[in-house]
Amino acid sequence: MKQRTVFSADGTPISYLTSGAGPGLIVLGGALRTSQDYLPLAAALARSFTVHVVDRRGRGASGPQGPGYSLGKEVEDLLAVQAETGARLAFGHSFGGLVVLEGARSFPVFERVAVYEPGVPAGPVPTGWMDPYRERLAAGDPYGAFVHFIRGAGGAPAFLAKLPYWYLRMALRVGFRGPSWQRMRPLLGAGLAEHEQVAAQQGRLAAFAAVTAPVLVLCGGRTPRASRAEFDAVRDTLPRAELETLPGLDHFGPEGKTARTVAERVLRFLRSPDAAG
């Protein structure tokens, strides 16, 4: 796997890891994630494609989010990698899925797109957790900040969201110390900015009807039903989309041991007769 760097429109360096052989495929990850979280997915996809796993701005060897950070900046980064690599296929997870779909909507450079639980809001986005999250980060309390995210952002299991703040913070301090947390902790500030951008997209769902490429929308069977209903709305908005639920998977399906399951479904979609050659 080779590390490469391209400069975005505003001069920010964007790093990406390349492996495999075949048609080019760009992989964009979610908030609180780096390229390292998607290496198992990349390994499975690299059997058929030249895979470029991007470290979005604010993480890894890429530059900072910078002043004036926006979804538009993320799209510029994606387009810079696309122009450098010539890739005509893209996969996005969570916030990365929003970036890929916004890029495909604005610039028809991709022949085929796959997204896993894309961060395209089809309904109200919870924002009440953002100010206390920001305050705890400013106070040097990353665990306290993360508790506000767990309890308020809407993606956590209901039983976790109902636990007392003090108890959940203590539990995280005791049990959440491994490599995953060490990668995540420096991204907490960037993650807030990214979730603010998701909230800013409320009411824009209809705009994604401009995506002309075929799109595979994937979601996990263990994802809360309310979230899966939003993915139904995304599927119904995109002109050439199909939606599939993968049993037993949750929001983090493209990572770790379940990455191969996601990769197999993405490979079938990208290999279909009218996919990029």
Number of C-alpha atoms within 10 A of each C-alpha: 13 8 13 15 18 19 17 20 13 10 10 19 20 25 24 25 20 20 20 19 13 13 17 23 30 28 27 28 26 26 21 22 25 23 22 17 20 21 19 18 24 30 18 19 24 22 14 17 23 20 31 29 27 30 24 27 23 20 23 20 19 19 18 16 19 13 6 8 15 16 21 15 19 22 23 17 27 23 21 19 24 21 13 11 17 16 22 20 25 27 25 25 29 21 27 28 26 27 28 29 29 20 22 24 19 15 14 14 18 24 19 22 27 27 26 30 30 25 26 25 21 20 17 10 16 13 14 12 19 18 13 15 24 18 13 17 17 12 11 10 14 19 22 22 24 21 26 22 22 19 21 18 17 17 15 16 13 12 8 13 19 13 13 11 16 10 11 21 20 14 12 15 13 9 8 14 11 8 8 13 14 11 17 15 16 15 18 22 18 19 19 19 17 22 18 17 18 18 18 14 18 14 13 12 16 13 13 19 15 17 23 18 21 20 25 21 25 25 26 22 17 16 22 16 10 11 18 18 13 18 25 16 16 25 21 15 18 23 16 14 18 16 17 16 17 17 12 11 18 16 21 18 26 27 21 13 10 16 22 19 17 21 20 13 15 20 17 11 18 25 13 10 9 11 16 16 13
